C-alpha cells in the first residue's frame, strides 16, 4: 500500500481534518439516534463515503459515531461523553478501528477525571496524557465547535487529546454566504479556516446555518492537491429534548432534511 493511500483515512477522521454509523446505524438497547449526516468525497481518485451520527445512550450519556468506507477498506470510530446540564461536554472514552486490505489497526483513549489523566493506547502501549476540565476528545471537540456556532461564539479554540498528545486547534470565521460545490448547495454557509497549520496546508470547513450548523463541507489543500468531503444527506430525529438542539422545532425538521 502506498503512503498516500495510508494517509487517506488519516485525512478522513481528524478534523485536523474532519468531523465525525453507516446507513442503518443500530444503537445499543435504549439508545436513540439524534442526528445523522452522510458525506461523499474523493481522495487519490478513489471515492469515499462517510456517515456521522449522534446517539443518546440515556441520561447524560451520549455517543458520537462515524464510519468511512471505500474500495481499500473502512474506518470506524466512536466517542462516549457526558452532556452536562450546563451544556458542557466531558469525554469518557474513544475507540478507533481501521481495516485496510484485511489488516486491522486500533487505538483507544480512556479518560480518568478523578486522576486528571487520559490513557491513550496504541500498538499495545499505553501513554498517559494530563487533562483538565474543558479538555475534549478527538470527536467531542468537533461537536463543541458546532455548539459554539449555535451559541454565536466569537472564539473557536479547542484543546483535545488525540494520538497520545494534547492538541490545540484555533479556527477563524472568514465569511458567510452560499457554497455550491459538486452536488452540495448551501445558501447560508459559515466558513471557518484553521489557523497555525503548516505553510503548505490549509483546512477549510463549511457549516450550514439553516441546518443547525451541521458540518456541510471540508476542504483540505496541500501543495497543489485538494481533497474535499461534501454533505449529501442530513436529518434530526425529534423530539430533541435534553440536548443542545432542543430549541430546534418541528418546522425546522423539513429544513434539516436533504
TITI-467094 format. One line per 10 residues: their letters; for each residue x, z negated, y of C-alpha. Coordinates in steps of 0.001 Angstrom, whole numbers. Each point is the difference from the previous one (the first is absolute). Layout:
a	X Z Y; ...
//
This chain:
xxxxxxxxxx	0 0 0; 1391 874 3424; 596 -2714 2577; -2512 1659 2336; -2741 -228 -2622; 788 -3626 -652; -484 -594 3721; -3529 1429 -159; -1559 -3246 -1115; 2067 -2049 2401
xxxxxxxxxx	-1453 2059 2822; -3530 -407 -1313; -97 -3746 -297; 1758 -1653 2881; -1311 301 3438; 3527 417 993; -1937 2483 -1243; -3620 -591 -1159; -3017 -1873 -114; -1439 -1292 -3305
xxxxxxxxxx	-5545 1260 -7872; -529 3253 -1017; -3517 1407 160; -2219 -2305 -1967; 1998 -3166 680; -1168 -2823 -2237; 544 -3414 1524; 118 -3170 -2054; -3197 -1878 -909; -1870 -1183 3084
xxxxxxxxxx	2149 2088 2358; -1528 2291 2604; 1442 3204 1426; -6 -241 3821; 1672 3238 1042; 1569 2999 -1655; 1852 2970 1467; 1509 3070 -1649; 2928 2094 1186; 1784 3221 -844
xxxxxxxxxx	3454 1202 923; 2991 2022 -1063; 3637 -859 -602; 2710 2401 -1144; -2694 2550 -823; -1936 -2400 -2242; -3524 -1136 774; -676 -3747 193; -3300 -1862 -224; -337 -3624 1075
xxxxxxxxxx	-2822 -2546 112; 9 -3336 1831; -2569 -2766 -529; -872 -3380 1440; -1701 -2315 -2521; -1613 -3419 508; 875 -2164 -3008; -2122 -2969 1084; 226 -2729 2622; 2985 601 2262
xxxxxxxxxx	1790 2108 -2633; 458 3738 561; 2066 2787 -1486; 1461 3213 1382; 489 2684 -2653; 1597 3439 97; 790 2769 -2415; 1819 3311 489; 319 2795 -2539; 1549 3413 -338
xxxxxxxxxx	1534 2131 -2751; 3064 -2225 -210; -1840 -3248 -672; -1771 -2818 1789; 513 -3126 2057; -2319 -3002 97; 222 -3050 2239; -2190 -2894 1026; 283 -3097 2138; -2155 -3127 -195
xxxxxxxxxx	-515 -2056 3147; -2152 -2619 1682; -2131 1064 2953; -301 -3238 1949; -2987 -1016 2109; 2030 490 3190; 622 3621 -1029; 3634 -492 -1007; 1425 1447 -3213; 2123 -1977 -2467
xxxxxxxxxx	1599 2110 -2763; 79 -1469 -3511; 1454 2586 -2384; 1031 3647 -120; 444 2313 -2995; 1472 3500 -161; 333 2368 -2958; 1454 3502 -40; -101 2378 -2951; 1861 3314 293
xxxxxxxxxx	728 2295 -2935; -972 -2841 -2346; 2464 -2466 1546; -1539 -3155 1485; 1321 -2243 2740; -1604 -3051 1491; 576 -2692 2577; -1895 -3014 1279; -191 -2590 2771; -1481 -3490 -366
xxxxxxxxxx	-475 -2162 3100; 480 -3776 -227; -1226 -1234 3379; 647 -3657 -818; 3706 806 -408; 69 2701 2670; 1435 2563 -2421; -999 3406 -1338; 1458 731 -3444; 799 3708 -320
xxxxxxxxxx	574 1247 -3534; 1535 3369 -790; 2129 1218 -2909; -382 -3402 -1700; 1602 -1771 2968; -1787 -2379 2358; 985 -228 3663; -1425 -2706 2306; -930 984 3559; -848 -2678 2578
xxxxxxxxxx	-3501 395 1494; -1911 -1736 2767; -3674 17 1086; -979 3424 1273; 2337 1945 -2274; -1775 2610 -2085; 392 2103 -3145; 755 3730 -531; -3703 922 152; -1607 -2824 1985
xxxxxxxxxx	2012 793 3117; -1616 3430 -92; -3443 -1610 1; 1105 -2260 2866; 922 3082 2013; -3518 1353 -489; -1513 -3356 1007; 2169 -107 3113; -1369 3382 1038; -3543 -1260 -580
xxxxxxxxxx	733 -3037 2179; 1565 2143 2755; 3465 -1516 -302; 2738 1258 2284; 2967 -969 -2184; 437 1324 -3546; 2900 -1959 -1509; 243 -1167 -3608; 2336 -1991 -2231; -597 562 -3707
xxxxxxxxxx	1774 -321 -3339; 976 3156 -1862; 2752 826 -2501; 1710 -3419 164; 181 38 3809; -1952 -1077 3053; -925 3166 1871; -778 270 3709; -2129 2923 1191; -1178 749 3519
xxxxxxxxxx	-2539 2720 826; -844 1440 3398; -3297 1635 904; 732 3400 1492; -3321 1705 550; -3680 286 -781; -1782 3222 -793; -960 2471 -2733; 2054 795 -3083; -568 3283 -1822
xxxxxxxxxx	2384 601 -2877; -841 1671 -3276; -3493 -1072 -1047; 217 -3211 2046; -1905 29 3295; -34 -3199 2059; -1641 34 3418; 954 -3507 1116; 3464 -558 -1386; 2487 -2725 885
xxxxxxxxxx	3639 1010 -371; 2725 -2582 -690; 3709 655 -433; 2456 -2339 -1664; 2899 -1099 2180; 3627 -606 -933; 200 2521 -2816; 3084 1955 -941; 883 2631 2568; -994 2873 -2276
xxxxxxxxxx	-3290 -1462 -1235; -3364 -703 1597; -3268 -1390 -1376; -3329 722 1679; -3283 -1582 -1080; -3496 1025 1080; -3039 -2277 -254; -3634 1039 355; -1716 -2182 2617; -3407 1300 -1090
xxxxxxxxxx	631 -1216 -3561; 992 -3571 838; 3627 1036 557; 472 1232 -3551; 3412 1572 -585; -627 3737 410; 3428 1612 -191; 3637 -813 -489; 2664 2478 1057; 3687 -561 -639
xxxxxxxxxx	2713 2251 1350; 3624 -132 -1068; 2518 2586 1149; -1917 3278 -352; -2423 -1240 -2680; -3542 -1232 581; -2160 -1807 -2546; -3594 -1013 606; -2871 -1827 -1645; -3508 741 1280
xxxxxxxxxx	-3319 -1716 -628; -2652 1884 -1999; -2653 -2683 -552; -831 -3510 1233; -2905 -2379 -558; -947 -3644 512; -2339 -1869 -2358; -2565 -2124 1822; -630 -2803 799; 3447 -971 1289
xxxxxxxxxx	-762 -3692 422; 3056 -2227 -44; 2513 2674 1022; 1469 1100 3306; -2227 3069 -357; -3169 -2109 72; -1023 1364 3394; -156 3538 -1362; -3739 624 -259; -1991 2283 -2230
xxxxxxxx	-168 2685 2692; 3767 245 -212; -249 603 -3735; -884 3650 500; 3001 418 2287; 2315 -1754 -2425; -690 2527 -2764; 1677 3382 -221
//
